[in-house]
Amino acid sequence: MKLCRTGEAGQESPALVDADGRLRDLSAHVADLDGTAIGPDGLARLAAIDTATLPLVEGPVRYGPPVAGTRQFVAIGLNYADHAAESNLPIPEEPVVFNKWVSCIQGPNDPVIIPFDSRKTDWEVELGVVIGTTAHRVSEADALAHVAGYCVINDVSEREWQTERGATWDKGKGFPTFGPVGPWLVTADEVGDPQALSMWLDVNGVRKQDGSTQTMIFTVAQIVAYLSQFMTLLPGDIITTGTPPGVGLGQKPEPWYLKPGDVVALGIDKLGEQRQSFVAAN
């Protein structure tokens, strides 16, 4: 299933994409697509609905984040060897873990605000993993059973705050609007192997990133199992799993970064596309 939330920010309603690509309203069957709704029982109930009986969502549609009530937004850095190389950093021996604040989560096509005095706002197309059942100290073999589905994420980053303002990356990763998620949560059964998804990102119509989850250093199963050793992953939590090369930091002959008026489009096979206009802070 492709599940989504549509409507004005803070007032989104649950919906799904039917087999013909049309949006169908789910609000008569579930209040929202939160951690309870995307657990195994909740997904089974949604899958049993005859989609032809659901009303169509009419008119212009704004997609919100496809999951409501996310409590933890965990990120993995340097998870593609060629991205580590363009960042002039060694390939990590264990996953590099940081946080994106949940307050940065927004819809996939909402404008992104470049922070005041930012000189190094950057882009990163990433595979998002949405947790469906609580995971603590799970094995790699069992890890994917805790995944409800997958989504597209732009891990927008301010590189000066990330790397030049102290030892933690988190400060450059969670500015307001720095977490576009969606348009859909695509359930794990429909995605299949999460390590076989092509991904891309364009800036102003020019291809900057062109990669595949096949080249991840740490797989989704390894990441979920690793995180669960020192934290409890909760239903509705989101993990963003790293980016392939081609970010602004790695541009040649020198880095260049986003400015007001730039447009970023990105997508992942089976998971849909995003498009954001970058705007100046007021």
Accessible surface in RSA format (square Angstrom, percent):
REM  Atomic radii and reference values for relative SASA: ProtOr
REM  Chains: A
REM  Algorithm: Lee & Richards
REM  Probe-radius: 1.40
REM  Slices: 20
REM RES _ NUM      All-atoms   Total-Side   Main-Chain    Non-polar    All polar
REM                ABS   REL    ABS   REL    ABS   REL    ABS   REL    ABS   REL
RES MET A   1    45.41  23.5  31.55  20.9  13.86  33.0  38.69  32.9   6.72   8.9
RES LYS A   2    49.91  24.3  48.95  30.0   0.96   2.3  15.42  13.9  34.49  36.7
RES LEU A   3     0.00   0.0   0.00   0.0   0.00   0.0   0.00   0.0   0.00   0.0
RES CYS A   4     0.00   0.0   0.00   0.0   0.00   0.0   0.00   0.0   0.00   0.0
RES ARG A   5    19.78   8.3  19.78  10.1   0.00   0.0   0.00   0.0  19.78  12.0
RES THR A   6    11.44   8.1   9.35   9.5   2.09   5.0   2.10   2.8   9.34  14.1
RES GLY A   7    28.39  35.0   0.00   N/A  28.39  35.0  27.87  76.5   0.52   1.2
RES GLU A   8   123.22  70.7 117.40  88.8   5.82  13.9  47.02  90.9  76.20  62.2
RES ALA A   9    72.69  66.8  52.23  80.6  20.46  46.5  52.63  74.1  20.06  53.1
RES GLY A  10    74.35  91.7   0.00   N/A  74.35  91.7  37.71 103.5  36.64  82.1
RES GLN A  11   130.37  72.9 107.34  78.4  23.03  54.8  40.18  85.5  90.18  68.4
RES GLU A  12    23.70  13.6   7.45   5.6  16.25  38.7   0.00   0.0  23.70  19.3
RES SER A  13    47.29  40.0  46.22  61.7   1.06   2.4  14.97  31.9  32.32  45.3
RES PRO A  14     2.62   1.9   1.85   1.7   0.76   2.8   1.85   1.5   0.76   4.7
RES ALA A  15     0.54   0.5   0.54   0.8   0.00   0.0   0.54   0.8   0.00   0.0
RES LEU A  16     4.83   2.7   4.83   3.5   0.00   0.0   4.83   3.4   0.00   0.0
RES VAL A  17    22.98  15.1  10.62   9.6  12.36  29.8  10.62   9.2  12.36  33.5
RES ASP A  18    14.25  10.0   5.22   5.2   9.03  21.3   7.58  17.8   6.67   6.7
RES ALA A  19   113.95 104.8  64.93 100.2  49.02 111.5  78.11 110.0  35.84  94.9
RES ASP A  20   110.59  77.5  77.11  76.7  33.48  79.2  24.25  57.1  86.34  86.1
RES GLY A  21    54.16  66.8   0.00   N/A  54.16  66.8  24.84  68.2  29.32  65.7
RES ARG A  22   107.91  45.3 103.17  52.6   4.74  11.3  47.82  65.4  60.09  36.4
RES LEU A  23    19.70  11.0  14.10  10.1   5.59  14.1  14.10   9.9   5.59  15.1
RES ARG A  24    23.73  10.0  23.73  12.1   0.00   0.0   0.00   0.0  23.73  14.4
RES ASP A  25    39.41  27.6  38.28  38.1   1.13   2.7   5.82  13.7  33.59  33.5
RES LEU A  26     0.00   0.0   0.00   0.0   0.00   0.0   0.00   0.0   0.00   0.0
RES SER A  27    57.48  48.6  38.19  51.0  19.28  44.4  20.58  43.8  36.90  51.7
RES ALA A  28    96.87  89.1  52.69  81.3  44.18 100.5  64.84  91.3  32.03  84.8
RES HIS A  29    98.92  54.1  62.26  43.3  36.65  93.8  42.31  43.6  56.60  65.9
RES VAL A  30    28.26  18.6  20.40  18.5   7.85  18.9  27.33  23.7   0.93   2.5
RES ALA A  31    99.69  91.7  66.83 103.1  32.86  74.7  76.12 107.2  23.57  62.4
RES ASP A  32    36.79  25.8  33.64  33.5   3.15   7.5  13.97  32.9  22.82  22.8
RES LEU A  33     0.00   0.0   0.00   0.0   0.00   0.0   0.00   0.0   0.00   0.0
RES ASP A  34    55.43  38.8  55.43  55.2   0.00   0.0  13.23  31.1  42.20  42.1
RES GLY A  35    12.08  14.9   0.00   N/A  12.08  14.9   4.68  12.9   7.39  16.6
RES THR A  36   108.78  77.4  93.90  95.2  14.89  35.5  66.01  88.7  42.77  64.7
RES ALA A  37     7.29   6.7   2.03   3.1   5.26  12.0   7.08  10.0   0.22   0.6
RES ILE A  38     0.63   0.4   0.00   0.0   0.63   1.5   0.00   0.0   0.63   1.7
RES GLY A  39     9.16  11.3   0.00   N/A   9.16  11.3   9.16  25.1   0.00   0.0
RES PRO A  40    85.68  62.4  73.24  66.8  12.44  45.2  80.40  66.4   5.28  32.8
RES ASP A  41   105.13  73.6 102.08 101.6   3.05   7.2  22.75  53.5  82.38  82.2
RES GLY A  42     4.76   5.9   0.00   N/A   4.76   5.9   2.68   7.4   2.08   4.7
RES LEU A  43    26.45  14.7  25.75  18.4   0.70   1.8  26.10  18.3   0.35   0.9
RES ALA A  44    62.46  57.4  48.61  75.0  13.85  31.5  56.53  79.6   5.93  15.7
RES ARG A  45   150.91  63.4 142.17  72.5   8.74  20.8  74.29 101.5  76.62  46.4
RES LEU A  46     6.20   3.5   5.04   3.6   1.16   2.9   5.04   3.5   1.16   3.1
RES ALA A  47    66.73  61.4  37.42  57.7  29.31  66.7  41.57  58.5  25.16  66.6
RES ALA A  48    88.14  81.0  48.76  75.2  39.39  89.6  60.78  85.6  27.36  72.5
RES ILE A  49    28.60  16.3  14.00  10.4  14.60  35.2  19.92  14.3   8.68  23.6
RES ASP A  50    87.99  61.6  74.73  74.4  13.26  31.4  36.28  85.4  51.71  51.6
RES THR A  51    51.03  36.3  48.98  49.7   2.05   4.9  24.13  32.4  26.90  40.7
RES ALA A  52    74.94  68.9  51.81  80.0  23.13  52.6  53.57  75.4  21.37  56.6
RES THR A  53    97.96  69.7  64.52  65.4  33.45  79.7  65.03  87.4  32.93  49.8
RES LEU A  54     4.52   2.5   2.32   1.7   2.20   5.5   2.58   1.8   1.93   5.2
RES PRO A  55    79.38  57.9  67.71  61.7  11.67  42.4  79.28  65.5   0.10   0.6
RES LEU A  56    71.83  40.0  54.40  38.9  17.43  43.8  54.40  38.2  17.43  46.9
RES VAL A  57    41.84  27.5  23.26  21.1  18.58  44.8  27.07  23.5  14.78  40.1
RES GLU A  58   135.80  78.0 113.29  85.7  22.51  53.6  57.33 110.9  78.47  64.1
RES GLY A  59    51.63  63.7   0.00   N/A  51.63  63.7  30.51  83.7  21.12  47.3
RES PRO A  60   146.51 106.8 112.82 102.8  33.69 122.5 124.97 103.2  21.54 133.8
RES VAL A  61    52.32  34.4  17.34  15.7  34.98  84.3  21.18  18.4  31.15  84.5
RES ARG A  62    66.89  28.1  56.11  28.6  10.78  25.7  54.16  74.0  12.73   7.7
RES TYR A  63    43.06  20.1  40.84  23.2   2.22   5.8  23.45  17.6  19.61  24.2
RES GLY A  64     0.00   0.0   0.00   N/A   0.00   0.0   0.00   0.0   0.00   0.0
RES PRO A  65    15.95  11.6  15.95  14.5   0.00   0.0  15.95  13.2   0.00   0.0
RES PRO A  66     0.00   0.0   0.00   0.0   0.00   0.0   0.00   0.0   0.00   0.0
RES VAL A  67     6.23   4.1   0.15   0.1   6.08  14.6   0.15   0.1   6.08  16.5
RES ALA A  68    15.47  14.2  11.29  17.4   4.18   9.5  14.86  20.9   0.60   1.6
RES GLY A  69    62.02  76.5   0.00   N/A  62.02  76.5  39.25 107.7  22.77  51.0
RES THR A  70    17.17  12.2   2.98   3.0  14.18  33.8   2.58   3.5  14.58  22.0
RES ARG A  71   145.09  60.9 122.14  62.3  22.94  54.6  59.27  81.0  85.81  52.0
RES GLN A  72    48.82  27.3  44.91  32.8   3.91   9.3  21.75  46.3  27.08  20.5
RES PHE A  73     2.72   1.4   0.00   0.0   2.72   7.1   0.00   0.0   2.72   7.8
RES VAL A  74     2.61   1.7   2.61   2.4   0.00   0.0   2.61   2.3   0.00   0.0
RES ALA A  75     0.10   0.1   0.10   0.2   0.00   0.0   0.10   0.1   0.00   0.0
RES ILE A  76     1.38   0.8   0.18   0.1   1.20   2.9   0.18   0.1   1.20   3.2
RES GLY A  77     6.26   7.7   0.00   N/A   6.26   7.7   5.65  15.5   0.61   1.4
RES LEU A  78    16.32   9.1  13.65   9.8   2.68   6.7  13.65   9.6   2.68   7.2
RES ASN A  79     0.31   0.2   0.00   0.0   0.31   0.7   0.31   0.7   0.00   0.0
RES TYR A  80     0.01   0.0   0.01   0.0   0.00   0.0   0.01   0.0   0.00   0.0
RES ALA A  81    40.90  37.6  37.48  57.8   3.43   7.8  37.69  53.1   3.21   8.5
RES ASP A  82    69.35  48.6  60.86  60.6   8.49  20.1  35.08  82.6  34.27  34.2
RES HIS A  83     9.43   5.2   9.43   6.6   0.00   0.0   1.25   1.3   8.17   9.5
RES ALA A  84     0.24   0.2   0.24   0.4   0.00   0.0   0.24   0.3   0.00   0.0
RES ALA A  85    68.02  62.5  49.40  76.2  18.61  42.3  57.29  80.7  10.72  28.4
RES GLU A  86    27.55  15.8  15.61  11.8  11.94  28.4  16.83  32.6  10.72   8.8
RES SER A  87    18.10  15.3   3.96   5.3  14.14  32.6   3.60   7.7  14.50  20.3
RES ASN A  88   132.49  91.4 102.31  98.9  30.18  72.7  34.45  82.9  98.04  94.8
RES LEU A  89    76.60  42.7  67.04  48.0   9.57  24.0  69.47  48.8   7.13  19.2
RES PRO A  90   109.08  79.5  94.55  86.2  14.53  52.8 106.47  87.9   2.61  16.2
RES ILE A  91   100.06  56.9  82.57  61.5  17.49  42.2  82.57  59.5  17.49  47.5
RES PRO A  92    21.06  15.3   7.00   6.4  14.06  51.1  16.38  13.5   4.68  29.1
RES GLU A  93   166.80  95.8 136.40 103.2  30.40  72.4  56.82 109.9 109.98  89.8
RES GLU A  94   103.62  59.5  96.93  73.3   6.69  15.9  36.00  69.6  67.62  55.2
RES PRO A  95    14.07  10.3   5.31   4.8   8.77  31.9   5.31   4.4   8.77  54.5
RES VAL A  96    43.13  28.4  38.33  34.7   4.80  11.6  43.09  37.4   0.04   0.1
RES VAL A  97    55.39  36.4  25.98  23.5  29.41  70.9  25.98  22.6  29.41  79.8
RES PHE A  98     9.43   4.7   4.95   3.1   4.49  11.7   9.43   5.7   0.00   0.0
RES ASN A  99    64.96  44.8  64.96  62.8   0.00   0.0   5.69  13.7  59.27  57.3
RES LYS A 100     2.42   1.2   0.00   0.0   2.42   5.8   0.00   0.0   2.42   2.6
RES TRP A 101   114.26  45.9 110.65  53.6   3.61   8.5  98.96  52.8  15.30  24.8
RES VAL A 102    66.21  43.6  54.70  49.5  11.51  27.7  54.70  47.5  11.51  31.2
RES SER A 103    92.03  77.8  61.17  81.6  30.86  71.1  55.85 118.9  36.18  50.7
RES CYS A 104     0.20   0.2   0.00   0.0   0.20   0.5   0.12   0.3   0.08   0.1
RES ILE A 105    35.50  20.2  14.77  11.0  20.72  49.9  14.77  10.6  20.72  56.2
RES GLN A 106    20.12  11.3  16.49  12.1   3.63   8.6  15.28  32.5   4.84   3.7
RES GLY A 107     0.00   0.0   0.00   N/A   0.00   0.0   0.00   0.0   0.00   0.0
RES PRO A 108     0.00   0.0   0.00   0.0   0.00   0.0   0.00   0.0   0.00   0.0
RES ASN A 109    71.79  49.5  53.59  51.8  18.20  43.8  25.41  61.2  46.38  44.8
RES ASP A 110    24.40  17.1  23.37  23.3   1.03   2.4   9.18  21.6  15.22  15.2
RES PRO A 111    74.11  54.0  71.22  64.9   2.89  10.5  71.26  58.8   2.85  17.7
RES VAL A 112     0.00   0.0   0.00   0.0   0.00   0.0   0.00   0.0   0.00   0.0
RES ILE A 113    66.74  38.0  66.32  49.4   0.42   1.0  66.32  47.8   0.42   1.1
RES ILE A 114    12.38   7.0  11.34   8.4   1.04   2.5  11.34   8.2   1.04   2.8
RES PRO A 115    16.43  12.0   6.06   5.5  10.38  37.7  11.93   9.8   4.51  28.0
RES PHE A 116   137.19  68.6 120.92  74.9  16.27  42.3 124.70  75.6  12.49  35.7
RES ASP A 117   139.37  97.6 107.76 107.3  31.60  74.7  43.11 101.5  96.25  96.0
RES SER A 118    26.80  22.6   0.86   1.1  25.94  59.8   2.51   5.3  24.29  34.0
RES ARG A 119   157.42  66.1 134.44  68.5  22.98  54.7  69.34  94.8  88.08  53.4
RES LYS A 120    52.79  25.8  52.75  32.4   0.04   0.1  22.83  20.6  29.95  31.9
RES THR A 121     0.80   0.6   0.18   0.2   0.62   1.5   0.18   0.2   0.62   0.9
RES ASP A 122     0.00   0.0   0.00   0.0   0.00   0.0   0.00   0.0   0.00   0.0
RES TRP A 123     0.00   0.0   0.00   0.0   0.00   0.0   0.00   0.0   0.00   0.0
RES GLU A 124     6.87   3.9   6.87   5.2   0.00   0.0   0.00   0.0   6.87   5.6
RES VAL A 125     0.00   0.0   0.00   0.0   0.00   0.0   0.00   0.0   0.00   0.0
RES GLU A 126     1.06   0.6   1.06   0.8   0.00   0.0   0.00   0.0   1.06   0.9
RES LEU A 127     0.00   0.0   0.00   0.0   0.00   0.0   0.00   0.0   0.00   0.0
RES GLY A 128     0.00   0.0   0.00   N/A   0.00   0.0   0.00   0.0   0.00   0.0
RES VAL A 129     0.69   0.5   0.69   0.6   0.00   0.0   0.69   0.6   0.00   0.0
RES VAL A 130     0.01   0.0   0.01   0.0   0.00   0.0   0.01   0.0   0.00   0.0
RES ILE A 131     0.00   0.0   0.00   0.0   0.00   0.0   0.00   0.0   0.00   0.0
RES GLY A 132     4.76   5.9   0.00   N/A   4.76   5.9   3.01   8.3   1.74   3.9
RES THR A 133    38.47  27.4  36.90  37.4   1.58   3.8  35.59  47.8   2.89   4.4
RES THR A 134    71.46  50.8  57.38  58.2  14.08  33.5  39.35  52.8  32.11  48.5
RES ALA A 135     0.13   0.1   0.00   0.0   0.13   0.3   0.13   0.2   0.00   0.0
RES HIS A 136    97.99  53.6  79.19  55.0  18.80  48.1  59.36  61.2  38.64  45.0
RES ARG A 137   161.91  68.0 135.86  69.3  26.04  62.0  39.45  53.9 122.46  74.2
RES VAL A 138    19.71  13.0  12.74  11.5   6.97  16.8  18.13  15.8   1.58   4.3
RES SER A 139    56.40  47.7  42.87  57.2  13.53  31.2  49.98 106.4   6.42   9.0
RES GLU A 140    91.88  52.8  82.87  62.7   9.01  21.5  25.74  49.8  66.14  54.0
RES ALA A 141    99.06  91.1  56.34  87.0  42.72  97.2  68.29  96.2  30.77  81.5
RES ASP A 142    82.49  57.8  80.09  79.7   2.39   5.7  14.98  35.3  67.51  67.3
RES ALA A 143     0.00   0.0   0.00   0.0   0.00   0.0   0.00   0.0   0.00   0.0
RES LEU A 144    71.03  39.6  63.85  45.7   7.17  18.0  64.24  45.1   6.79  18.3
RES ALA A 145    84.70  77.9  49.04  75.7  35.66  81.1  61.90  87.2  22.80  60.4
RES HIS A 146    35.01  19.1  34.40  23.9   0.61   1.6  25.07  25.8   9.94  11.6
RES VAL A 147    11.38   7.5   0.08   0.1  11.30  27.2   0.58   0.5  10.80  29.3
RES ALA A 148     6.02   5.5   0.00   0.0   6.02  13.7   4.34   6.1   1.68   4.4
RES GLY A 149     0.00   0.0   0.00   N/A   0.00   0.0   0.00   0.0   0.00   0.0
RES TYR A 150     3.33   1.6   3.33   1.9   0.00   0.0   0.17   0.1   3.16   3.9
RES CYS A 151     0.00   0.0   0.00   0.0   0.00   0.0   0.00   0.0   0.00   0.0
RES VAL A 152     0.00   0.0   0.00   0.0   0.00   0.0   0.00   0.0   0.00   0.0
RES ILE A 153     0.00   0.0   0.00   0.0   0.00   0.0   0.00   0.0   0.00   0.0
RES ASN A 154     0.00   0.0   0.00   0.0   0.00   0.0   0.00   0.0   0.00   0.0
RES ASP A 155     0.56   0.4   0.56   0.6   0.00   0.0   0.00   0.0   0.56   0.6
RES VAL A 156     0.00   0.0   0.00   0.0   0.00   0.0   0.00   0.0   0.00   0.0
RES SER A 157     0.00   0.0   0.00   0.0   0.00   0.0   0.00   0.0   0.00   0.0
RES GLU A 158     0.22   0.1   0.22   0.2   0.00   0.0   0.01   0.0   0.21   0.2
RES ARG A 159     8.35   3.5   8.35   4.3   0.00   0.0   3.58   4.9   4.77   2.9
RES GLU A 160    27.68  15.9  27.68  20.9   0.00   0.0   0.07   0.1  27.61  22.5
RES TRP A 161    80.78  32.4  80.78  39.1   0.00   0.0  66.78  35.6  14.00  22.7
RES GLN A 162     8.58   4.8   7.97   5.8   0.61   1.5   0.00   0.0   8.58   6.5
RES THR A 163    77.02  54.8  47.45  48.1  29.57  70.5  41.91  56.3  35.11  53.1
RES GLU A 164    91.67  52.6  58.72  44.4  32.95  78.5  38.61  74.7  53.06  43.3
RES ARG A 165   104.97  44.1  89.22  45.5  15.75  37.5  23.83  32.6  81.14  49.2
RES GLY A 166    48.41  59.7   0.00   N/A  48.41  59.7  33.14  90.9  15.27  34.2
RES ALA A 167   105.85  97.3  64.15  99.0  41.70  94.8  75.20 105.9  30.65  81.2
RES THR A 168    75.40  53.6  71.55  72.5   3.85   9.2  65.33  87.8  10.07  15.2
RES TRP A 169    51.67  20.7  48.79  23.6   2.89   6.8  27.07  14.4  24.61  39.9
RES ASP A 170    23.71  16.6  23.71  23.6   0.00   0.0   6.76  15.9  16.96  16.9
RES LYS A 171    77.03  37.6  67.28  41.3   9.75  23.2  48.42  43.6  28.61  30.5
RES GLY A 172     0.00   0.0   0.00   N/A   0.00   0.0   0.00   0.0   0.00   0.0
RES LYS A 173     3.15   1.5   3.15   1.9   0.00   0.0   0.00   0.0   3.15   3.4
RES GLY A 174     4.10   5.1   0.00   N/A   4.10   5.1   0.63   1.7   3.47   7.8
RES PHE A 175    46.62  23.3  42.05  26.0   4.57  11.9  45.80  27.8   0.82   2.3
RES PRO A 176    90.06  65.6  88.85  81.0   1.20   4.4  88.94  73.4   1.11   6.9
RES THR A 177    23.27  16.6  20.02  20.3   3.26   7.8  20.77  27.9   2.50   3.8
RES PHE A 178     0.00   0.0   0.00   0.0   0.00   0.0   0.00   0.0   0.00   0.0
RES GLY A 179     0.00   0.0   0.00   N/A   0.00   0.0   0.00   0.0   0.00   0.0
RES PRO A 180     0.00   0.0   0.00   0.0   0.00   0.0   0.00   0.0   0.00   0.0
RES VAL A 181     0.16   0.1   0.16   0.1   0.00   0.0   0.16   0.1   0.00   0.0
RES GLY A 182     0.00   0.0   0.00   N/A   0.00   0.0   0.00   0.0   0.00   0.0
RES PRO A 183     6.52   4.8   6.52   5.9   0.00   0.0   6.52   5.4   0.00   0.0
RES TRP A 184    47.21  18.9  47.21  22.9   0.00   0.0  47.21  25.2   0.00   0.0
RES LEU A 185     0.00   0.0   0.00   0.0   0.00   0.0   0.00   0.0   0.00   0.0
RES VAL A 186     0.12   0.1   0.12   0.1   0.00   0.0   0.12   0.1   0.00   0.0
RES THR A 187     3.69   2.6   3.69   3.7   0.00   0.0   3.36   4.5   0.34   0.5
RES ALA A 188    30.81  28.3  25.95  40.0   4.86  11.1  26.16  36.8   4.65  12.3
RES ASP A 189   126.29  88.5  87.30  86.9  38.99  92.2  54.06 127.2  72.23  72.0
RES GLU A 190    71.61  41.1  51.27  38.8  20.35  48.4  33.81  65.4  37.81  30.9
RES VAL A 191     0.01   0.0   0.00   0.0   0.01   0.0   0.01   0.0   0.00   0.0
RES GLY A 192    44.17  54.5   0.00   N/A  44.17  54.5  35.80  98.3   8.36  18.7
RES ASP A 193    84.86  59.4  70.15  69.8  14.70  34.8  35.57  83.7  49.28  49.2
RES PRO A 194     6.65   4.8   6.65   6.1   0.00   0.0   6.65   5.5   0.00   0.0
RES GLN A 195    33.30  18.6  30.13  22.0   3.17   7.5  27.99  59.6   5.31   4.0
RES ALA A 196    62.50  57.5  40.28  62.2  22.22  50.5  45.15  63.6  17.35  46.0
RES LEU A 197     0.66   0.4   0.66   0.5   0.00   0.0   0.66   0.5   0.00   0.0
RES SER A 198    62.13  52.5  59.03  78.8   3.09   7.1  38.03  81.0  24.10  33.8
RES MET A 199     0.97   0.5   0.00   0.0   0.97   2.3   0.00   0.0   0.97   1.3
RES TRP A 200    50.21  20.1  50.21  24.3   0.00   0.0  34.53  18.4  15.68  25.4
RES LEU A 201     0.00   0.0   0.00   0.0   0.00   0.0   0.00   0.0   0.00   0.0
RES ASP A 202    22.50  15.8  22.34  22.2   0.16   0.4   1.79   4.2  20.72  20.7
RES VAL A 203     1.94   1.3   0.28   0.3   1.65   4.0   0.28   0.2   1.65   4.5
RES ASN A 204    76.71  52.9  47.81  46.2  28.90  69.6  33.76  81.3  42.95  41.5
RES GLY A 205    70.39  86.8   0.00   N/A  70.39  86.8  33.38  91.6  37.00  82.9
RES VAL A 206    83.95  55.2  81.21  73.5   2.74   6.6  83.95  72.9   0.00   0.0
RES ARG A 207   120.29  50.5  97.46  49.7  22.83  54.4  40.99  56.0  79.30  48.1
RES LYS A 208    47.18  23.0  29.48  18.1  17.70  42.1   8.89   8.0  38.29  40.8
RES GLN A 209     0.73   0.4   0.00   0.0   0.73   1.7   0.73   1.6   0.00   0.0
RES ASP A 210   107.42  75.2  77.80  77.4  29.62  70.1  19.40  45.7  88.02  87.8
RES GLY A 211    18.78  23.2   0.00   N/A  18.78  23.2  15.65  42.9   3.13   7.0
RES SER A 212    28.70  24.3  27.55  36.8   1.15   2.7  22.65  48.2   6.05   8.5
RES THR A 213     0.02   0.0   0.00   0.0   0.02   0.1   0.00   0.0   0.02   0.0
RES GLN A 214   139.33  77.9 117.01  85.5  22.32  53.1  24.47  52.1 114.86  87.1
RES THR A 215    75.57  53.7  61.61  62.5  13.96  33.3  65.44  87.9  10.13  15.3
RES MET A 216    16.70   8.6   0.41   0.3  16.29  38.8   0.41   0.3  16.29  21.6
RES ILE A 217    48.53  27.6  23.11  17.2  25.42  61.3  29.19  21.0  19.35  52.5
RES PHE A 218    28.03  14.0  28.03  17.4   0.00   0.0  28.03  17.0   0.00   0.0
RES THR A 219    43.26  30.8  43.26  43.9   0.00   0.0  41.54  55.8   1.72   2.6
RES VAL A 220     0.39   0.3   0.38   0.3   0.01   0.0   0.39   0.3   0.00   0.0
RES ALA A 221    14.74  13.5  13.68  21.1   1.06   2.4  13.68  19.3   1.06   2.8
RES GLN A 222    63.57  35.6  59.44  43.4   4.13   9.8  12.34  26.3  51.23  38.9
RES ILE A 223     1.03   0.6   0.97   0.7   0.06   0.1   1.03   0.7   0.00   0.0
RES VAL A 224     0.44   0.3   0.44   0.4   0.00   0.0   0.44   0.4   0.00   0.0
RES ALA A 225    10.47   9.6  10.22  15.8   0.25   0.6  10.47  14.7   0.00   0.0
RES TYR A 226    62.56  29.2  57.84  32.9   4.72  12.3  40.88  30.7  21.68  26.7
RES LEU A 227     0.00   0.0   0.00   0.0   0.00   0.0   0.00   0.0   0.00   0.0
RES SER A 228     0.00   0.0   0.00   0.0   0.00   0.0   0.00   0.0   0.00   0.0
RES GLN A 229    73.67  41.2  58.53  42.8  15.14  36.0  37.91  80.7  35.77  27.1
RES PHE A 230   113.86  57.0  79.46  49.2  34.40  89.5  87.73  53.2  26.13  74.8
RES MET A 231    37.43  19.4  28.97  19.2   8.46  20.1  31.83  27.1   5.60   7.4
RES THR A 232    55.00  39.1  46.27  46.9   8.73  20.8  25.32  34.0  29.68  44.9
RES LEU A 233     0.00   0.0   0.00   0.0   0.00   0.0   0.00   0.0   0.00   0.0
RES LEU A 234    45.59  25.4  45.59  32.6   0.00   0.0  45.59  32.0   0.00   0.0
RES PRO A 235    30.73  22.4  28.33  25.8   2.40   8.7  28.33  23.4   2.40  14.9
RES GLY A 236     0.40   0.5   0.00   N/A   0.40   0.5   0.40   1.1   0.00   0.0
RES ASP A 237     0.04   0.0   0.04   0.0   0.00   0.0   0.03   0.1   0.01   0.0
RES ILE A 238     1.23   0.7   1.23   0.9   0.00   0.0   1.23   0.9   0.00   0.0
RES ILE A 239     0.28   0.2   0.28   0.2   0.00   0.0   0.28   0.2   0.00   0.0
RES THR A 240     0.00   0.0   0.00   0.0   0.00   0.0   0.00   0.0   0.00   0.0
RES THR A 241     0.17   0.1   0.17   0.2   0.00   0.0   0.17   0.2   0.00   0.0
RES GLY A 242     1.56   1.9   0.00   N/A   1.56   1.9   1.56   4.3   0.00   0.0
RES THR A 243     1.21   0.9   0.77   0.8   0.44   1.0   0.77   1.0   0.44   0.7
RES PRO A 244     1.04   0.8   1.04   0.9   0.00   0.0   1.04   0.9   0.00   0.0
RES PRO A 245    41.94  30.6  38.13  34.8   3.82  13.9  38.74  32.0   3.20  19.9
RES GLY A 246    13.08  16.1   0.00   N/A  13.08  16.1  12.72  34.9   0.36   0.8
RES VAL A 247     0.00   0.0   0.00   0.0   0.00   0.0   0.00   0.0   0.00   0.0
RES GLY A 248     0.00   0.0   0.00   N/A   0.00   0.0   0.00   0.0   0.00   0.0
RES LEU A 249    55.48  30.9  48.82  34.9   6.67  16.8  48.82  34.3   6.67  17.9
RES GLY A 250     8.54  10.5   0.00   N/A   8.54  10.5   0.87   2.4   7.67  17.2
RES GLN A 251    28.16  15.7  23.72  17.3   4.44  10.6   3.41   7.3  24.74  18.8
RES LYS A 252   161.59  78.8 131.04  80.4  30.55  72.7  90.43  81.4  71.17  75.8
RES PRO A 253   139.09 101.4 106.22  96.8  32.87 119.5 112.18  92.6  26.91 167.3
RES GLU A 254   120.43  69.1 116.33  88.0   4.11   9.8  31.26  60.5  89.18  72.8
RES PRO A 255    63.81  46.5  50.42  46.0  13.39  48.7  50.42  41.6  13.39  83.2
RES TRP A 256    88.70  35.6  85.05  41.2   3.65   8.6  79.02  42.1   9.68  15.7
RES TYR A 257    37.02  17.3  21.96  12.5  15.06  39.2  19.09  14.3  17.93  22.1
RES LEU A 258    11.53   6.4   0.00   0.0  11.53  29.0   0.00   0.0  11.53  31.0
RES LYS A 259   118.73  57.9 117.60  72.2   1.13   2.7  94.22  84.8  24.51  26.1
RES PRO A 260    75.39  54.9  57.92  52.8  17.47  63.5  58.35  48.2  17.04 105.9
RES GLY A 261    62.71  77.3   0.00   N/A  62.71  77.3  39.51 108.4  23.20  52.0
RES ASP A 262     3.76   2.6   3.63   3.6   0.13   0.3   0.13   0.3   3.64   3.6
RES VAL A 263    33.42  22.0  32.18  29.1   1.24   3.0  32.18  28.0   1.24   3.4
RES VAL A 264     0.00   0.0   0.00   0.0   0.00   0.0   0.00   0.0   0.00   0.0
RES ALA A 265    17.77  16.3  17.39  26.8   0.38   0.9  17.39  24.5   0.38   1.0
RES LEU A 266     0.00   0.0   0.00   0.0   0.00   0.0   0.00   0.0   0.00   0.0
RES GLY A 267     0.14   0.2   0.00   N/A   0.14   0.2   0.14   0.4   0.00   0.0
RES ILE A 268     5.31   3.0   0.00   0.0   5.31  12.8   0.93   0.7   4.37  11.9
RES ASP A 269    65.91  46.2  53.20  53.0  12.70  30.0  15.04  35.4  50.87  50.7
RES LYS A 270   103.86  50.7  80.18  49.2  23.68  56.4  63.37  57.0  40.48  43.1
RES LEU A 271     0.00   0.0   0.00   0.0   0.00   0.0   0.00   0.0   0.00   0.0
RES GLY A 272    14.45  17.8   0.00   N/A  14.45  17.8  10.34  28.4   4.11   9.2
RES GLU A 273   109.80  63.0  98.82  74.8  10.98  26.1  27.68  53.5  82.12  67.0
RES GLN A 274     3.95   2.2   0.00   0.0   3.95   9.4   1.81   3.9   2.13   1.6
RES ARG A 275   145.07  60.9 142.06  72.4   3.01   7.2  51.37  70.2  93.70  56.8
RES GLN A 276     0.44   0.2   0.00   0.0   0.44   1.0   0.44   0.9   0.00   0.0
RES SER A 277    52.39  44.3  49.45  66.0   2.94   6.8  20.69  44.1  31.70  44.4
RES PHE A 278     0.45   0.2   0.00   0.0   0.45   1.2   0.00   0.0   0.45   1.3
RES VAL A 279    55.95  36.8  54.20  49.1   1.75   4.2  55.95  48.6   0.00   0.0
RES ALA A 280    57.13  52.5  44.40  68.5  12.72  28.9  45.60  64.2  11.53  30.5
RES ALA A 281    25.89  23.8   7.19  11.1  18.69  42.5   7.99  11.3  17.89  47.4
RES ASN A 282   174.63 120.4 125.02 120.8  49.62 119.5  63.21 152.1 111.43 107.7
END  Absolute sums over single chains surface
CHAIN  1 A    11832.3       9028.5       2803.8       6783.0       5049.4
END  Absolute sums over all chains
TOTAL         11832.3       9028.5       2803.8       6783.0       5049.4
